[in-house]
């Protein structure tokens, strides 16, 4: 069975292990707290939706080759899972690699092709530039820009290339806990994925939004 069918379970285990890795829950007092810098690892499980698309009719003829799908504003809300590995090059600036996967439901990309999937997944491998600004004590405002490779599975049509490119940005608030190196946060991310719609190379833009609670650890 494909690994992504277990991804939510794997991330739940990761959330527990990363907490245990915070120096055996070494708790610092507010007076001795110092922000850590260096390599960091974060994971998230959140909500994901794509803008636009078409929903299947309630009754679908068995031998239909073309159908008429109703347009919709967003897809159904589905899970998003991701991992971020990065390094603080300066107190307020970091570079990172982001791996993510979001699921789209009831929002096909093509209105009439019966073999275009209504439900699919979008996977991402991105390079990111992250900036953080202190707001109050251990609370930071965070923003990032990122770009990389996107993949749609299954593809928009059976013989279409599933790979493309994507770019986006995120805004969020992060909180550095008193557990040494452990931080949590909430990010809102938007991106556009350009994936060939057909094998002749048309590039439609799939615009998606994710709301991401995260947990991470600075080594």
Buried (B, 14 or more C-beta within 10 A) or exposed (E): EEEBEEBEEEBEEBBEEBBEBBEEEEEEEEEEBEBBBEEBBBBBBBBBBBBBBBBBEEEEEEEEEEBEBEEBEBBBBBBBBBBBBBEBEEEBEBEBBBBBBBBBBBBBBBBEBBEBBBBBBBBBEBEBBBBBEEEEEBEBBBBBBBBBBBBBEBBBBEEBBBEBBBBBBBEBBBBBBBBBBBBBBBBBBEBBBBBBBBEEEEEBBBBBBBBBBBBBBBE
